[in-house]
């Protein structure tokens, strides 16, 4: 079994973990029909409209 010869430094350890910390929250857009925030390219969860058409029945 492989065993490290030296202790991994904090800089080496943290730089390896850095790409996971760079993730940010997804951008939000405004629904043109009801003006609530929604994820882009998805049906509005409030009014059910997408691309100017009603796609989800109430």
N, C-alpha and C positions, 0 to 999 in steps of 0.2 A: 504494500500500500504506500502511495506517495505521501511524504510528510514534508512540510515546508522547512527549509533550513533557517530562515529568518522570519521575524515577526513582520506581518504586513503593516506598513505605515498607515496612518490615518489619511494622508493625502491619496495614497494609492487605493485604499478601500473606498473613500468617498468619491473619487473620480470614476470608479467603476459603477457606483450607484447613481451618479449624476444624471444619466439620460432619463431615469424614471422620475426624477424630481422636476424635469422640464415640462411635464404635461400640464396643460392648462384646461380650464373649463371650456366647453364648446361655445362658439359664438351664437348669439341669439338674434333673431330678426323679428320684425313687427308684422303681424297679420294685417293685410290691407283691408280686410272686411270688418273685423271687430277691434283692431288696434291693440290686441294683447300680444305678449311676447311668446314666441314659439321657436322650435328648432328649425333651421332652414331646410327646405326641400322635404317638408313633412306636413301632414294634415294638421290644421290648427285644432288643438284639443278642446278649445272653448266653443267654437262655432261650427267646426266640421268642414270648413272650406279649404280647398286646395286649388291653386291656379285659377281662382275666380269661379269655381264650380262647387256646388254642394256635393260632397262625396260620402259623408257619413250621415245617416238618418238619425234623428233625435229619438 
